[in-house]
Amino acid sequence: MRFHPFPDDLVTAQRSWTAAYEELAQPGTTRTTTLRRRLLRLSTQVYFHPYWAHPRPAAERAELRDLVRADRAREVRAA
């Protein structure tokens, strides 16, 4: 993983959100209620994280999502 300006717990929450979202998007998923609740909890953790307490450009939220997606894609290719 490369250097990033985001706190580790924020990146971890975004990673978990992405994984839950991808699992929910799979056809035939049976744990939809559990996954939706998890997404709501993780969305709250990411959106209201203290890192965002100071004004930051909206592009930083997109940068966080892009960082996690790129890391996830590298992990999938390596597996």
C-alpha positions as CSV (number, residue, x, y, z in Angstrom):
1,M,0.0,0.0,0.0
2,R,1.2,3.5,-0.8
3,F,1.5,6.5,1.4
4,H,-1.8,8.5,1.9
5,P,-2.7,11.5,4.0
6,F,-5.7,9.7,5.6
7,P,-5.8,8.3,9.1
8,D,-5.5,4.5,9.2
9,D,-8.9,4.0,10.9
10,L,-10.6,6.1,8.2
11,V,-9.0,4.0,5.5
12,T,-10.0,0.8,7.3
13,A,-13.6,1.9,7.6
14,Q,-13.7,2.8,3.9
15,R,-12.2,-0.6,3.0
16,S,-14.8,-2.4,5.1
17,W,-17.5,-0.3,3.5
18,T,-16.3,-1.2,0.0
19,A,-16.1,-4.9,0.9
20,A,-19.6,-4.9,2.3
21,Y,-21.0,-3.0,-0.7
22,E,-19.3,-5.5,-3.1
23,E,-20.7,-8.4,-1.2
24,L,-24.2,-6.9,-1.2
25,A,-24.0,-6.4,-4.9
26,Q,-23.3,-10.1,-5.6
27,P,-26.3,-12.0,-7.0
28,G,-28.0,-14.4,-4.6
29,T,-26.7,-12.7,-1.4
30,T,-28.7,-13.9,1.5
31,R,-27.4,-11.6,4.3
32,T,-28.9,-8.4,2.8
33,T,-30.3,-7.0,6.1
34,T,-27.0,-7.6,7.9
35,L,-25.0,-6.1,5.1
36,R,-27.2,-3.1,4.8
37,R,-27.0,-2.4,8.5
38,R,-23.2,-2.8,8.3
39,L,-23.1,-0.3,5.4
40,L,-25.1,2.2,7.4
41,R,-22.8,1.9,10.4
42,L,-19.7,2.2,8.2
43,S,-21.1,5.1,6.3
44,T,-21.5,6.9,9.6
45,Q,-18.0,6.1,10.6
46,V,-16.6,7.4,7.4
47,Y,-18.8,10.5,7.0
48,F,-18.5,11.7,10.5
49,H,-14.9,10.8,11.1
50,P,-12.9,13.6,13.0
51,Y,-10.7,13.9,9.9
52,W,-13.5,15.7,8.1
53,A,-14.1,18.1,11.0
54,H,-12.0,20.8,9.4
55,P,-13.1,22.1,6.0
56,R,-11.6,19.9,3.2
57,P,-12.3,19.8,-0.5
58,A,-14.9,17.4,-1.6
59,A,-12.3,15.8,-3.8
60,E,-10.6,14.3,-0.8
61,R,-13.6,12.0,-0.2
62,A,-13.4,10.9,-3.8
63,E,-9.6,10.4,-3.3
64,L,-10.2,8.2,-0.3
65,R,-12.7,6.0,-2.3
66,D,-10.3,5.8,-5.2
67,L,-7.4,4.9,-2.9
68,V,-9.3,2.0,-1.4
69,R,-10.6,0.8,-4.8
70,A,-7.1,0.8,-6.3
71,D,-5.7,-1.1,-3.3
72,R,-8.6,-3.6,-3.6
73,A,-7.9,-4.1,-7.3
74,R,-4.2,-4.7,-6.7
75,E,-5.1,-7.3,-4.0
76,V,-7.5,-9.1,-6.4
77,R,-4.9,-9.2,-9.2
78,A,-2.3,-10.5,-6.8
79,A,-4.5,-13.3,-5.5
